[in-house]
């Protein structure tokens, strides 16, 4: 069911004025994201006509933009990803671990997304793998799945990584499964210290190699001494690493992943209104408990767009990554070995369907099967009444 107000409605109504006001300040990629959201499931992208095999009812379905920043286009991608991951789940406890960048680094990350976000993945995953392999802690090789998020519920820039980590790993020789304690995986203070060191060393190396750029108020950081002075507070403060108690079984892991893996900065369900006062949406303050945690926030359209576009990822950047035992190169062999050590049967993989799955919803009149009877191209509309032999379409007025 369509939400009362959608992100696309706001973009179509106020997007042109924002682009005019920010001419020359928006990247081509940001402009493409805005255009994709505005045209998603409209005649601008073309579509097809479906007809009911039983009652003859017709309905028009417009094509999706499939942009990963569009809140309407993540459902199918999330379902396909989760179906593939379900076969990888093990009958062990799973922990959630969150790595967050401090404020001194967040501003640099915003101007150097590809380099700094990639460094964040590498430093966080290396931290987990290193501490887990230490005999003083778990003493095992572990696997993990990491997901990058860059927003708070108020759409401000808040860069952090969510990790899902099985509660245990393979011994160094691969001969046995080393289980973690039931409610404890690794010490977060130890993780935080190593994460801080690895990240700051990597960030300094990026600066020395000339791979960081600085604009506006950060422009002085291009000079080496100014850059090192800027990082001085981050070298002594505690970096936040947060670990939650294990999930209550594989089903809970899948439920969590379904909420986080393909989430965008704001979903349509959080939007409440769009009027002369601005855009009002629901927020959650994680620093509070009880009813005070939940509230609303109203932003002017231009500020709303500015915050949303902070979270547009670089083209081709992978925001979901698998590391350690779950890395693509050896995941299948590692999972087979672990299941053998745990004495659990391999997952049942359903056979490939002989015919393509029917993804179209049935007819709302009688529940009949819907069949495509006509297709039409971009900026075209189907002829009316639509028929199976109709031409490709006519240009929309």
N, C-alpha and C positions, 0 to 999 in steps of 0.2 A: 504494500500500500504506500502511495506517495505521501511524503511528509508534508505538513502544512506549509513550511518554508524550506527551501533547499539552497545549498551553497550556490548552485547554478543560477537561481533566481537573483541572488544578490550580485553575482558577477555580471549578469546580463543587464541589470538595472543601473549599477554604479560603476562597473568596470571601465567603460569608455572614458568617463570623467577622470578616473584614477590614472589611466594610461596617459591621458593628455597632460595631467598635472605632473606626472613622473617621466615625461618623455626624455629619453637619453639616460635615465637612471635605472631602468629595468633591463635585465639581461634578456637575450633572445629566448633562452630556455624558460624564464619566468613568463614571458609573453605567450609562449606556446602552451604552458600549463593553463594560463587563464583562458586562452582560446579553446582548449580541449574541454575544460569544465563547462564553459558557456554553451558549446555546441553539442555536448554529450546527449544522446538520445533525442536529437532534433533532426529536422529535414536536412540540415547542413551536412550531415554525415550519411545520408541515404538510409535505406532500410528495406523492409519487405512487408508483404501482406500475407497474413495467415488465414486459412479458411477451415472451418469445422467440417470434418468428414461426415458428420451425422445431420446437423441442422443447417449447414451452409452459412453460419455466422462468420463475418469477416472482422478482422482487427488489424491495425497497423502497428508495426514494431520498428522503431528507429534504431540505428546502430549505436553502439557504445563507443566512447573515445578510447577506452582501455588505458588511459593514463594512470599511473600508479598514485598520483596525488588526488585523483577524483574519488569522492566518497561513494559514488554509485557503481564504481567499476571494480571493487575489491572483493566482492562476495564470491564470484566464480574462481578467482585466482586463489583465494584463501581455502576454498573447499578442495581444489585440486592439490594444493600444497599439503594440506592436512591429511588427505587420503594417502599421499606418498609417505608422509612421516609416521602414520599410524603403524606401519609395518616395522618401523625402527624402534618402537617403544619396548623397554625391557621391564620385567616384573620386579622392579626395585623402586625405592623412593627417589623422587626427583626434587632437587632444590632450585630455588630461584635466587640468583645473585645479580646485584645491580651495581654497576660502576658509573660514577658521576664525575664530570669534569668540574673543577672549581671555577669561580667567576673570572679569575685572572686569565684563564685559558679559553673560556667560552667565547670572549670577544675575538680572539685570534682565530678560533675555529670557524666563526661565522664568515670571516673574510678569506678563509682557506679551507673550504669544506672538504674537498676531495682528499687533500694531503692529511689534514688533522683527523678527520673521521676515520681514515684508513689506519692512521697511527693509533687511534683509540682502540680499534678492533685488535690490532697486533699487540699492543701493550696489555690490554685486559686479558686476552686469551693466553699470552705467554705467562702472565702472572698466575692464572689458574693452573696451567699445566706444570709450571715450575714448583709452586708450593705443594701441589698434589703429589708430585713425584718425590718430594723430600721425605726420607724415611722418618723424620721427626713428626711428620703430620700423617698423610695418608699412605705415602710410599707406593703409589700406583700411577699408571697411565690412564688418564680420564678422557672423556669426550664431552663436548658441549655444543649447544646451539645458541648463537648470539644474534640479537635483534637491536638495531639502532633506533632510538627515538630522540628527537631534538626539541620537543615541545613540553610545556606545562599545560595544564587545563585552561589557563588564561591565554594560551598561544604565545607566551614569551619564550625566548630561546633558553632551553634547558637540556643540554646534551648529556645523554646517558645511554648505557647499554644494558639490556635485560638478557640474562643468560639462563638457560635451562640446563641443569647438570645432573646426570645420573648419580645416585649416592654410592659411588664406588668406582673401581677401575681394575684394569688388568695388572697383575704383578709385573715387575720389570722383565722377567723371563717368559711372561705370557702363560704360565702354567696354572694360575689360580686367579679367582675373583677376590679382590680385596674390598670388602664392604666398609662404608663409613659408619659412624655411630648413627643411631636412629634419628636424632634431631640435631646433628652437628656434622658439617662437612669440613670446613677449613676455617681457621681463625681470621676474622675480618680485619683486625688491626695489622696482622702480618701481610695480608693481601693488600691493604691500603698502602703500606710502606713500599712494597716492591712495585706496585702499580705506579706510585708517584715517581720512583726513580726511573723506571723503564720509560715512562711517558716523557718526562723532562729531558732525559738523554736523547730520546728520539726527536723531540721538538727542537732541541738545540742543534741536532744534526741537520734537520730540515732547513733551519735558518742559515747554518754555515754553508749549505749547498745551494743557497739562493732559491729555494723552492717555496718560500713564504712571501706573500705580498701584503702591504699595509696601506690603508686608505684613511682619510679623515683624521680623527683624533689619534689613531694608532700609527700614523705615518712616521713619527720619530722612532718607532721600534725597528725600522729598517737598519738603524745603526746598531752594531753588535752590543756595545756597552749598555745602551738604553734597553735593549731587548733583555739582557741578563738581569738588569736592575728590576725590570717589570716582573720577572719570574721569581725574584727573591722571596716575596711572601709565600708563594706557592711551594717553595722548597721546605718550609718549616711547618706549614699548617697540616692538619690531618685531612687526608683525602678520603671521601666517603665511599665505602664499600658496604653494601647492605646484603645480608643473607636471610632469607625467609625459611621457616620450617618446611619440611618436605610436603609435597602434595599428597592428597589422599588417594593415590592410585593413578594408573595411566589415563583413565577417563578425565580426571581433574587436570592432568597435564594437557590433554588435547583441548579441553575447554579454555584453559589459560592461553594456549597458543592461538586458538581461534580468535581471541580478543586482541592479541598483541602483534602477531606477525605482519598482517596487512592493514594495520590501522593507519589512518591519515591524521593530519593535525587536528581536524575537527570533523565529526560526523554530522549528517543531516539531523539525526535524532536529538542532538544537543541544541540545535537552533530553535529559538522560541519566537522571535519576531524581528521584523525589519520595517522600520518606519522612519519618520522624521527625526526621532531621537537617536537612531542608529541601529546597530545589530546587537540584539540581546541573545545571550546563550548561557547555558548552564556550565558552572565550574565546580571544582572540588578542591578544597584547601586541605592538603594532607597533613598540615601542621596542627590541625584541630581535630577534635573527636566529637561524636554525637551529631545532632542536627546542625550545629554551626559549621560542620565541614562542607555542607552543600549550600550553594548560593548561585547568584546570577551576575553577569557582567555585561555592560552595554558599552560598545565602542562605536565611534564614528566610522562610516564605511571605509574611508581612506586608511585609518589606523587598523581597522580589521584586515584590510588587504595587505598592509605592510607586515603585520604579524604573521599572517598566513604564508606569505611568500618567503619569510625567513626559513621555512622548512622545506623548500623545494630542493631536492637532492640533485647533485651533479648528474648529468646524463651518463647512464651506464653504471652508476655506482651500486654495488650490491649491499643492501641494508640487512640481509639475513645471511649469516655465514655459519659454517660447521667446522669445528676444529678438533684436533686430537684424534681420538678413536672414531669420531663421527665425520672426519674429513672425507670428502668424496672418494679420494684415491683408494682408501682401504676400508671404507665403512662396511661394506657387505661382508668381507672376510672377518673383520673385527666383531661384528654382531653375531656372526655364525659361531665364532670361537666362544664368545661370552655366553651364548645360549647353551652351548655344550657344557660349559663349566657350571652353569646354574641348573643343568638338567631340565631345561624347559624345551618344549617342541618348537620348531620354527613356525613363524606366523603363516596362517593360511592365506595365500594370495589368490583372490578370485580370478577365474580365467577371463581373458580378454573377450568382451562381447563380440559376437559374430556380426552384429549390426550396430550402427552408431546409436548411442543413447539418445532418447527423445528428451531434449532439455526444455522444450516449450511447455508452458503450463496448459492444462486442458481447457476446453471451452467452458466459460462460466455459465452457459445456459444449461447444457446437458452433460458436461464432462467428457464430450467427444474429443477425439484426437485432432490436433491442429496441424495442418500441412501448409507449407509455403506455396502460394499460388501466384505470386508476383514479386519481383524485386525491382527496386528503383535506385538510381544513383544519387550522388551528392547534390544537394539543393534542388532535388526533384520531389514531386509528390505522385502517389499512385493515381491512376485514373479512377473515376467513380461512375458506377459501382465497379469495384475491382473484379477482374476475372482472370482465370488461369492463362488465357491467351492474350492478355492485355500487353501493349507495348511497354517499353522500359519506363515510361512516365513522361510527365510534362514539367516544365520549370515552375518552381513555386513562385507565387506572386510576391 
